[in-house]
Structure formats: structure tokens, C-alpha cells
């Protein structure tokens, strides 16, 4: 059983502790699921999470703020049990984050469906030539007689191919670079939106390369104002970046649990593997890195929940440290498992594949370092 003593930290209120305990029970009863058919598994997870009420924190009421501590606790708990369940939960929030934070009443009608698990959402930001540098976005949105006409491509889009609705960032040209982008709400059945390719990765998730060919959207599809797309995208990432660290923390806690079981049960040299001081040292390092990551994550979440408008520095620190530390913790858990550490069917082998992407998406580790450095130099 993973350490839960951190729930007594002053970052949390009683409602957070109750949420974590209740979700832990649900996870124990329902996870993990079969990942054989990834699309079906994700659809089933969204429906099950919605039916259980666990997707409610992924959106906020009009004029309200998202509870980032609840989002982080949810992702940490789900990731510890099933990485795909964490993915399904996270994308319901990230996918509709722009609508939750900036949407009109009509656009916000989608939130009732995504929170209930009745619609799947996606966030279409990355392009073949614009990954970490969003200012290089090439997809265009031009005003026409019927509203907006979008053309371009988006790639590595989570839930691509199974989403019912996307938030898409496109260039509307109010100014050069990042200041000339806008955000739009794009139902998946809109003519001209196609799946060009499905992308397979080492830890299976539904990803796709999307094409937009003369996609016509009404004026009401615009989220916020023209030219606010970069600000909207960064505001969404500012909230959800800390939660990526929380997912990594969940993976790391599971890896430590597996390592402790292995070390106390595996026989070596007439005793237990855990009797060796070097093994004890590795376990201690894993525990320290986990607690340090948790402190950074829940510091960032608490600061945001206390009303700070932007937490770019705190969120960058949390994501950078937690994902990098989790990679080290999981790698050591694999090492302590010996040959079984790289054997299919063992939890640590799955965790090893799951963790790697978290150091890339929603801002790669090097991007987080730039964010932190600029905050210091600014």
C-alpha cells in the first residue's frame, strides 16, 4: 500500500482527504482495465469515471476556479493504479480546459457531457512544425462569410480519432508569432476534419495526426477574443502542468511499492535482498525523491488554489522535478527486479514505458528549465 501520510500535510483540507480516500476505494475495485483495445479501453474508462462522479473536478462552474489540488490527487491516485485511467481522466480536463476557463455559456454546455463521461475531449495544439514553440503554429483560421475557415494539420493529439470535441489553436493573424493565435471549439463531426494517421507509441494511448481542410466553424466557435489563443493555451497549461507531475508521482509511488515487495521477498546470499545496505540506500533515495516531488507538486497546486493568477514558475518546477525523479525511481525499481524488470506483465516494466512521455508532453523538461530560468532572470 502506497504511503498516504502526505494527506496530513497542511496543503489539504478535509474534503481533499475524503476525495482521495474514496477514489482509492473506487480504483481498487475497478482498475486496472484491459489495454488490449486502447480505444475501447479509453472510452470505457471515461464512461466509468463519469458514472462514478470522478470527472466532476475536470471542469469548473462559470466564474469558478478549478481545484488544482483535487486534480493532482486524482491523477496521482489513478496513475498509481492504471496509467490509462489517469490519461482518460486528465484529457477530460485538459481537452476542455479552455472552455472551462474562458468559454461562453453555449460552449460550456459541452462540460456537462464531458464531466458525465458522455463525451470525450481533445486539445489540438501540437503541429508537425510546432511542438514546444507554440508561436510557430501554422494552422490558419480565416474569417469567411459563414464564420471561420480552418486549414492545417495537428499531430500527437491525445484522444485523436475518438474525441467528440476538440479545442484547437489556429493562426488568425492579429499580430506576428504568439500574439496572432486564437482558440476554437471544434466538434469532431465537423466536415473537413479528418484523421490522417493514428500514432502508436511505446505506452499505448489514443493519439492521432489530424488534418483540417476548409473546416468551417461559426463565429460562436471562437473561445475568448481573436488573438487570445496563446494566452488561453498557456492559462490551461498553467493549471494542468502541475497535474502531469502528480501523475508521475503516482507512477513513482507504485514503483517504490513494487520495489519494497521485491526487496523484502527476494532471497539473496542467504537472506533478503533488502538486507543489503546498497539496496537500502537505493530505497531511501527513491523515498526522498518521491517526497520532494510531492512537496513541489502540492505547493504549486496550493498556490494556484489560493488565488495566484499565474503559477508558471511553481508549475514548471513541479513538472520538471517530479517527472525526472519518477524516471529515476522507476529505473531503480526495474534494476532491483533484475530480469523481471524488463519482462512483459510486470508492473515496473509497464511503468518504465509509461513514465517516459511525461518528460515530453505539456512542455518538455528543457522547456521547463527555460521557464524557471526566465522567471529568475526576469
Buried (B, 14 or more C-beta within 10 A) or exposed (E): EBEEEBBEEEBBEEEBBEBBEBBBEBBEEBBBBEBEEBEBBBBBBBBBBBEBBBBBBBBBEEEEEBBBBBBBBBBBBBBBBBBBBBBBBBBBBBBBBBBBBBBBEEBBEBBEBBBBBBBBBBBBBBBEEBBEEBEEBEBBBEEEEEBBBBBBBBBBBBBBBBBBBBBBBBBBBBEEEBBBBBBBBBBBEBEBBEBEEBBEEEBBBBBBBBBBEEBBBEEEBBBBEBBBBBBBBBBBBBBBBBBBBBBBBBBBBBBBBBBBEBBEEBEEEEEBBBBBEEBEEBBEBBBEBBBEBBBBBBBBBBBBBEEEEEBBBBBBBBBBBBBBBBBBBBBBBBEBBEEBBEEEEBBBBBBBBBBBBBBBBBBBBEBBBEBBEEEEEE
